[in-house]
Amino acid sequence: VSSEFGIFLSQPDAIVTDNLINDCEAGIFSELANSSYVARNKITQCYYGLLNIGTRNCTFIDNDFRQNNLKQIGIQCFMNSYFHNYWGRPRFLPKPLLNVFLIPIGTGYYGSILPFPTLNLDFRPALFPNIKK
């Protein structure tokens, strides 16, 4: 493993988009981040694709978590939203997400049916449902 974290997210209201991350312990390590928005990132060849500890009200959308040892794990997460993420294989049913200590993890456990392009050089305005102004 070449580095510990691809992205370490620990502040509220952060926006993390359009990154290529590979060969690290945790592609995205989110600890106590609240109301953050993580979208269109491609994480490969990491031990954890997404490691969440104590996050709440975060949105994870259109991320590619294939080719990681563990795609996702959450510890004491609450009310995060996961939409259209690609977890390594086509899915027609919701992907169950792991959250240790059985606190509700959130809504929208749907995986993308097909992989999608994660980087786009054109600016695309996005909706940030959890970001407060």
C-alpha positions in Angstrom: 0.0 0.0 0.0 1.5 3.3 -1.1 -0.3 5.7 1.2 -2.7 5.7 4.1 -5.7 7.7 2.6 -6.6 9.0 -0.8 -8.9 11.6 0.7 -9.3 12.3 4.4 -12.6 14.1 5.1 -13.2 15.4 8.6 -14.9 18.8 8.3 -18.6 19.6 7.8 -20.0 20.9 4.5 -17.2 19.6 2.4 -17.5 19.0 -1.4 -15.3 16.2 -2.9 -15.8 15.6 -6.6 -14.0 14.1 -9.7 -11.0 12.4 -8.2 -9.1 9.3 -9.3 -7.8 7.5 -6.2 -5.8 4.2 -6.2 -3.4 2.1 -4.2 -4.0 3.2 -0.6 -5.4 1.9 2.7 -8.7 3.9 2.4 -9.7 5.6 -0.8 -12.1 8.0 1.0 -11.8 8.1 4.8 -14.6 10.2 6.2 -14.5 10.8 10.0 -17.1 12.9 11.7 -17.9 14.7 8.5 -21.4 16.1 8.5 -23.5 17.4 5.6 -20.8 16.7 3.0 -21.2 15.9 -0.6 -19.0 13.2 -2.3 -19.6 12.6 -6.0 -18.1 11.2 -9.2 -14.9 9.8 -7.7 -13.2 6.6 -8.9 -11.5 4.6 -6.2 -9.6 1.4 -7.1 -7.0 -1.0 -5.6 -7.5 0.2 -2.0 -8.2 -1.9 1.0 -11.3 0.1 1.8 -13.0 2.0 -1.0 -15.1 4.1 1.5 -14.5 4.1 5.2 -17.0 6.1 7.2 -16.7 6.7 11.0 -19.3 8.8 12.7 -20.6 10.7 9.7 -24.1 12.0 9.3 -26.2 13.6 6.7 -23.6 13.1 3.9 -24.4 12.3 0.3 -22.4 9.8 -1.7 -23.4 9.8 -5.4 -22.1 8.4 -8.7 -18.8 7.1 -7.2 -17.0 4.0 -8.5 -15.8 1.7 -5.8 -14.9 -1.4 -7.8 -11.6 -3.3 -7.4 -11.2 -2.7 -3.7 -10.9 -5.4 -1.0 -13.8 -3.9 1.0 -16.1 -1.6 -1.0 -17.6 0.2 2.0 -17.8 0.0 5.8 -19.5 2.4 8.2 -19.0 2.7 11.9 -21.7 4.7 13.9 -22.9 6.5 10.8 -26.4 8.1 10.7 -28.6 9.2 7.9 -26.1 9.3 5.0 -27.5 9.0 1.5 -25.9 6.7 -1.2 -27.2 7.1 -4.7 -26.1 5.5 -8.0 -22.7 4.3 -6.7 -21.0 1.5 -8.6 -19.9 -1.3 -6.2 -18.1 -3.6 -8.6 -20.8 -5.5 -10.4 -24.1 -4.8 -12.0 -26.9 -4.7 -9.4 -30.6 -4.8 -9.9 -31.5 -4.9 -6.2 -30.2 -2.5 -3.5 -26.7 -3.2 -2.2 -26.7 -3.8 1.5 -24.2 -1.4 3.2 -22.4 -2.4 6.4 -22.8 -0.2 9.4 -21.3 -1.4 12.7 -23.4 -0.9 15.9 -26.7 -1.1 13.9 -27.4 2.6 13.8 -29.5 3.5 10.7 -27.0 4.2 7.9 -29.3 6.2 5.7 -31.2 6.0 2.5 -30.8 5.2 -1.2 -28.7 2.0 -1.1 -28.9 1.6 -4.8 -25.9 0.7 -6.9 -25.5 1.7 -10.5 -26.4 -1.0 -13.0 -23.5 -0.2 -15.2 -20.2 1.6 -14.6 -20.2 5.2 -15.6 -17.6 7.8 -16.5 -16.4 9.4 -13.2 -14.5 12.3 -14.7 -15.9 15.0 -16.8 -13.8 18.0 -17.8 -16.9 20.1 -18.5 -18.3 22.0 -15.6 -21.7 20.5 -14.6 -23.8 22.4 -12.0 -24.9 19.9 -9.4 -27.5 19.9 -6.7 -26.1 19.7 -3.2 -29.1 18.5 -1.1 -27.2 18.5 2.2 -25.1 21.6 1.8 -26.5 24.7 3.7 -25.7 28.2 2.7 
